[in-house]
Amino acid sequence: MPRVTMVRYTTKPDRAAENEALSRAVFTEIHQNKPAGIAYGLFKEPDGTSFVHLFINLEDDSSDAVTELPTFKAFEKSIRDRCVAPPAATRMTVALVDSYGLK
């Protein structure tokens, strides 16, 4: 079954740009590798320090297509140091009923 993961966190103000740069490196690697069956997005809230990652794997219950990337491991390595509080993750295994923009 597909997996949906949402991770939300707030960085320390002086670490927000670093966090965004590390995140963009992950997306660069994803664009190069073009893994099938996933959707992944990074959103920044208006405060400039709060981020939401949304990951959807339409093929199975794994997040390995992203979490096993070297750039993701680099991003994840210091995430707790960059954040005001540890990231909060919500993971769901769900069946897609209908969608717009998801294949």
C-alpha positions as CSV (number, residue, x, y, z in Angstrom):
1,M,0.0,0.0,0.0
2,P,1.1,3.6,-0.6
3,R,2.9,5.5,2.2
4,V,2.4,9.2,3.0
5,T,4.8,10.9,5.3
6,M,4.6,14.5,6.5
7,V,7.4,16.0,8.6
8,R,7.1,19.4,10.1
9,Y,9.7,21.4,12.0
10,T,11.0,24.9,12.8
11,T,14.6,25.7,12.4
12,K,16.6,28.1,14.4
13,P,16.5,31.5,12.6
14,D,20.3,31.4,11.9
15,R,20.1,27.9,10.4
16,A,17.1,28.3,8.1
17,A,19.2,29.0,5.0
18,E,21.5,26.1,5.7
19,N,18.5,23.8,6.1
20,E,17.0,25.0,2.8
21,A,20.4,24.4,1.0
22,L,20.7,20.9,2.4
23,S,17.1,20.2,1.3
24,R,17.7,21.5,-2.2
25,A,20.6,19.2,-2.5
26,V,18.3,16.2,-1.8
27,F,16.0,17.5,-4.6
28,T,18.9,17.9,-7.0
29,E,19.8,14.2,-6.4
30,I,16.1,13.1,-6.8
31,H,15.9,15.0,-10.1
32,Q,19.0,13.2,-11.3
33,N,17.9,9.7,-10.2
34,K,14.3,10.1,-11.2
35,P,12.9,7.4,-8.8
36,A,9.6,6.1,-10.1
37,G,6.4,6.1,-8.1
38,I,7.2,8.9,-5.6
39,A,6.1,12.5,-5.0
40,Y,8.1,14.7,-2.7
41,G,7.7,18.3,-1.8
42,L,9.2,20.9,0.5
43,F,7.2,23.8,1.7
44,K,8.3,26.8,3.7
45,E,5.9,28.7,5.9
46,P,5.7,32.5,5.8
47,D,7.9,32.8,9.0
48,G,10.8,31.6,6.9
49,T,11.9,29.1,9.6
50,S,9.1,26.5,9.6
51,F,9.2,23.7,7.0
52,V,6.9,20.9,5.9
53,H,8.2,17.9,3.9
54,L,5.5,15.8,2.2
55,F,6.6,12.4,0.8
56,I,4.3,10.0,-1.1
57,N,5.3,6.6,-2.3
58,L,2.5,5.3,-4.6
59,E,4.0,1.9,-5.0
60,D,4.8,0.6,-1.5
61,D,5.3,1.4,2.1
62,S,9.0,2.5,1.8
63,S,10.7,5.8,2.0
64,D,14.1,4.4,0.9
65,A,13.9,6.2,-2.5
66,V,14.7,9.4,-0.5
67,T,16.1,8.3,2.9
68,E,18.9,6.2,1.4
69,L,20.2,9.1,-0.7
70,P,23.6,10.4,0.4
71,T,22.3,14.0,0.3
72,F,19.3,13.0,2.5
73,K,21.7,11.4,5.0
74,A,23.7,14.6,5.0
75,F,20.5,16.6,5.5
76,E,19.3,14.4,8.3
77,K,22.7,14.2,10.1
78,S,22.4,17.6,11.8
79,I,18.7,18.2,11.6
80,R,18.2,18.2,15.4
81,D,20.9,20.8,15.8
82,R,19.3,23.0,13.2
83,C,15.8,22.8,14.8
84,V,14.2,24.5,17.7
85,A,12.5,21.2,18.6
86,P,12.9,17.7,17.0
87,P,11.0,17.3,13.7
88,A,7.5,15.8,14.1
89,A,6.7,13.0,11.6
90,T,3.3,11.6,10.7
91,R,3.4,8.4,8.7
92,M,0.3,6.7,7.2
93,T,-0.1,3.7,5.1
94,V,-3.2,4.4,3.0
95,A,-5.1,3.4,-0.1
96,L,-5.5,6.1,-2.8
97,V,-9.2,6.6,-3.5
98,D,-9.0,9.4,-6.0
99,S,-6.6,12.2,-6.8
100,Y,-5.7,15.2,-8.9
101,G,-2.1,15.6,-9.9
102,L,-1.1,12.2,-8.5
103,K,-0.6,9.3,-10.9
